[in-house]
Amino acid sequence: MSTNAARAMPDWLDADITTLPDLLKQAGYATAHFGKWHLGEEEFYPTKHGFDVNIGGMHTTPLATWAPRRTTA
């Protein structure tokens, strides 16, 4: 399996590209990211790429605080 470095690609999302959330916001939609974000540290977080809300696996938001839980009756 190739790594990003082996393909001369960064390990983060380029801040200069237009993302789908950017386009959706231009069309009047609200956007949110749910889940893990493996596209860079704080300066590259989802809210820096067009998402209005980020609920996910960042270092400051533990997954356990919002994940669905199975309960028994």
N, C-alpha and C positions, 0 to 999 in steps of 0.2 A: 504494500500500500504506500502510495506516495504521500509525503508530507508537503505542507504549504511551502516550506523553505526549499525543498528539493525542486519545486515548480516555480521558484522565484515569486511566490505570492505571499502577501502579508498575513499575519494571524489576527487581523482585525478588519472591520468593515470600513472601507474608504469613506471619509466624511464628505467627499465631493460628489459622490454618486447620488442619483435620485432613487429613493426606495419606494416600494409599493405604498407604505404608509404616507409618505410625502404626497403621492398622487391622490390617495384617498382623501387626505385632509384638504387638498386643493378643490376636491369635488364636494366638500362639505361634510364628510364623514368624520366621526370620532374614532380614534384608533387605540388599541391596547395590545400589549404583548403579555402572554401567559406562558410560563415555562422557563427553561434554561436559556441562557444567553452566553454563547462561547465565541463572541466576536470582538473581544477586547475588554479592557478595564474601564474604569469610570468614565473617562472621556469618550468612550465608544458605546456607552449604555443605550438601550432602546429609545429612551426619551431624547437622545441626541440624534436619532435617525427617523424622526417623524411620528413616533408613538406618543400619544397623549399620556398614557398610563402604562406602568411596568409593574406586573405582579409576577415575580418569578425568582429563579434561583440565583440571585445576586448574593454577594457576601453579606449584605445588610438585611436581606429578606429571606429568612430560613424557609425552606420548602414546607416544613411541618406546620407553619402558621396558616397556610391556606389550602393545603392539599385535602381532597375529600377523604373521609375516614369511613371505614366499614364498621358498622355497629351490629350487634346481635340483639335480637328481641327476646 
